[in-house]
């Protein structure tokens, strides 16, 4: 990328230098034309014998010189502005393409890992069940692990499928009135059963909205999954719901490392994840937060990320009641 940027700047500098050289050449040519016109005028009109006529002709020649100078400067400035705008557009488009290509490469690495990890775990558990005669308690634990890993695969596939459908405008939300309080309670119960983690809830009862319940559940599920990834084993994950006369506010708080202010808007970009895929320890594809933000936007809501106290992040969904 640095080599390409350097070549791009060299070519741009060469074009600008050529434009400046062209401008100077035109000005020199204009000066030569002016000098030749003055010589011709002096040969045709005696300035001593006809001073008034000579002065009028010289005034016309000076006006023509000034007009040419103004024209060349205006044209050169216009060309320079057009070149700079075009260069900025091309470089911006190229940079975005390179960035998207890098993000897609990270996404493929992450998806490969996300698919292989649960599949390997399911395969190992099933092989253990098939090869060994285990007691009922151990069998149930292995089966629960298989179900948990299958749920992970299902969530990943849902994220990829719904992202494709939303971007292709193929998904039509099924709008219906439902209890947001009950949905939040269901999601909390599901994760409390699936993960042995401390959860803290503050969910107001009786909060109802109109929207696509399945899609909003996916949005909330992605936020809770994200909180689990980044919160230490002994950290607390908080889920809260409150309502104003016009807005329902869902919050998912974690006790992870937090998000720098410069990254707060970028985390909702497609494929974006903080750090490099090789050095990143947490699982994920960079689709969860992106899909959640698109779902909330479809419901004419808003999603923001704030700092948690004393450490961590709070993802907040604001939905019209």
N, C-alpha and C positions, 0 to 999 in steps of 0.2 A: 504493500500500500504506500509506503514512504517513497519507493522508487518511482511508482506511477505518479504520485503527487509531485515529485520533483520534476519529472519529465513534463507533466502538465503545466507547471509554473514556467518552465523554460520555454515551452511553445507559446504560452500566453505572452511572456515577456518579448519574445521574438515578434509576435504579431503586433504588439503595441509599439515596439521600436520601428517596425516597418511602416506603421501608420504615421508615426511622428516624422520619419524620413520623407514619406510621401507629402505630408503637410509642409515641411520645410522646402521641398522641391517645388511645390506649387507656388509658395511665397516668392521663391527666387525667380521662378518663371514670370510671375506677375511683375516683379521688379524689373526684369529685363524688358518686358512688354512696355512698361511705363517709360523706361529710359528711351526705347526706340521711338515711342510716340512723341516724346519731348523733342528728340532730334528731328523727327519729321516735321513737327510744328514749327520749329525754329527755321527750318529750311524753306518752309512755305509762307511764313508770316514774320515780318520784321517787328520785333517787340518795341523798337524805338520809334518806328513810323506809325505803327498801329497798336499803341499800348492797351487800349480798352479791349480791342478784339483779342489781343494776345492773352490778357488776363482772364477773359471769359473762357477761352479755350483751355488754358492751364487749369482753371477751376473745374472744368468738365473732366479733364484727365485725372486730377486728384480725386474727384468724386468716384470715377470708375475704379481707381486704385483702391480706395477705401471700400467700395462695394465688393470688389473681388476678395479683398482681405477678409471682410466680414463673412462672405459666402464660404471661403475655404475653412475659416475657423469654425463656423457653424456646422459644416458638413463633417469636418474632422471630429468635432466634439460629439456629434450624433453617432458617428461610426464607433467612436471609442465607448460611448455609453452602451450601444447595442452589443458590442463585443464583450464588455464586462458583464452585462446582464446575461448574455448567452453562456459565457464561461461559468458564471455562478450557478446557473440552472443546470448545466451539464455536470459540473463538479458535484453539486448537491445530489443530483439524480444518481451519479456514479457512486458517491459515498453511501447513499441509502441502499443501493443495490449490493454493495460490498458488505454493509452492515447486516442486511437481511440474509445474505448468503451465509455469513458467519453465524447468525442466529439460527438459521435452518440447519446448519451443520451441527450446532450444539443441540438442537431439538432432536435430530436423528440419533445422536449419541445418547441423549437422555431417554428417548423412547425405547431404544434398543435395550438399555439397562432396565428400564421400568417394566418391559415385557418379559425379559429373561429372568429377572429376579423372582417374581411370583410364580412363574412357570417352573423354575428350578425347585422352589420350595414345595409347590404342589406335587411335583414328581417325586421328590424325596419322601414326603409324607406318605404318598400312596405306595411307594416301594416298601417303606417300613411296615405299613399295614399288610401288604401282600406277603412279605417274607417272614414276619414274626407274629407269634401268637401273643398278643398283648392283652392285658386286663382291660376291663371296660373303661376305666377312668383315663388310661393312656390313649385308648382308641378315640374317645370323645375329644380329647385335647388335639390329637392330630387332625380329626375331622373338622374341628373348629378352626384350626390353622388353615386348612384347605379352603374353607368357606371364606375366611378373612382375606386370603390371597386372591380368591376368585372375585370378591367384592372390589379389591384394588384394581384388578384387570377390568372389571365392568365399569368402574368410575373413569379409568383412563380412556376406554373405548367411547364412553358417553361424551367425555370432553372433546375428543377428536371429532366424533360424529356431529355433535351439536355446533361446534365451531365451524365446521364445513357447511352445515345447513344455514347457519345464521349469516355467514359471509356470502353464501350464494343466494341469500334471500329466499330459501326454499322452505324455511320453517315458519309456520303460522302459529303464533301463540294462542293457546286456548284460554281465553280470559273468562274467569268465573270468580264470584265472591268466595272467600275461604278464610279460615282462622289462621292468621300468621302466628299467633301464640301457640296453637296446637302443633303447627309445622315445626317451629323452633324446639318445642318440647320433644317431638319425635326424633329430630336430628340429634339432640343432646342425648336422648336415651340410647339411640343406635350407637353413637360413638363411645358412650360410657360402657356399653356392653362389649364393643369390639376392642377397645383399648383400656387397659388398667391404668388410667391416668386421672389425676385430680381435676375435676371440673367445678367451676363456680358459676351458678346461674342466678340471673335476676330478670326473669321473664314476666312481663305484665300480662295479665289475663284479658281475654275479650278483645284483642286487637285484630280487626278484620280489614282486609283489603280486597281489591279486585285485580286479578292477575293470573299468570300461568303458574299454578302451584308446583308442577313438576320442575319447571325451569328455575324457579326461585329456590326450590329445595337444592338443586344442583349448585346454584350460586353459594348458598349458605354452606353446603357440604364442602365445597372447594376451600372456603375460608377456614373452616374448622380443620380440614386436612392440612392446610398450610400452617396453621397455628401449632398443630401436633408435630409437624416436621421440625420446626425451629425452636420449640420450647424444650428445655431440659427435662429429664425424666421426673424430677421432683418439682418442676414448675407447675403453676396453675394456669389453666386455660379458662377464660371467662366468656360466657355468652349472656348477653343482655338484650332486652327488648323494651322499648318505651314508646309511647304515642303522644303526639300533640293533636290539636284539633284538625291539622292538615297533613301531618307526616308521621309515618311509622319509622322508628330508628332501631336498626339491628346492629349490634356491635359484637365483634369477636376479638378478644384481647389475648395476646400471648406474652410470654416472658423470654422471648428469644433475644438475639443480639441487637435487634432494632434495625431500622432502615435509615441511611443517611438522607438528609433533606434533598440532595441532588438526585437521589434515586426514587423519590416518592412517586413521581409521575410516571417514571419509566417502568415501574413494576407492573403496570397495567398494559404494557405493550405486548404484542404477540411474540412468543418465544423468548421474551426477555427474562433473564435470571441474573442475579448479582454474582459476579465472579466468573471464573472459567469452569467448564465442564470437568476438566482434569483435576482441578483443585477443590471442587465443590463436594462436600460430604453429604449434603441433604439430597433426598430424592425429589424428582419433579421434572416436568417437561416445559414449563413456562407457558402453559395454556390455561391453567386453573384461574388465575387472577384475571387474565385477559377475557376468558369466557364469562366469568362472573360480572365483570364490568360491562360487557356487551348485553348480558341479560338484564342487568339493572337499568341500563340506558334504554332498552326496549320497553321497559315499564315506566319510562319517563322519570326515573329516579336518578340518584347520584351516589357514587361510591368514592370514599376518600380514605387515606391512611394517615393516622396520627401517632404521636409518640405515647407509649404507655409509661406509667410511673411506678417504680423507679427505672424499669428496664422493659424493653419489648416494644411491640407495636399494637395498635388498635385499628382494625378494619371496620369501617362504618358504612352501612347501607341505609340510605334515606329513600323511602318510598312514599308516594302520595296515598293518602287514605281515601 
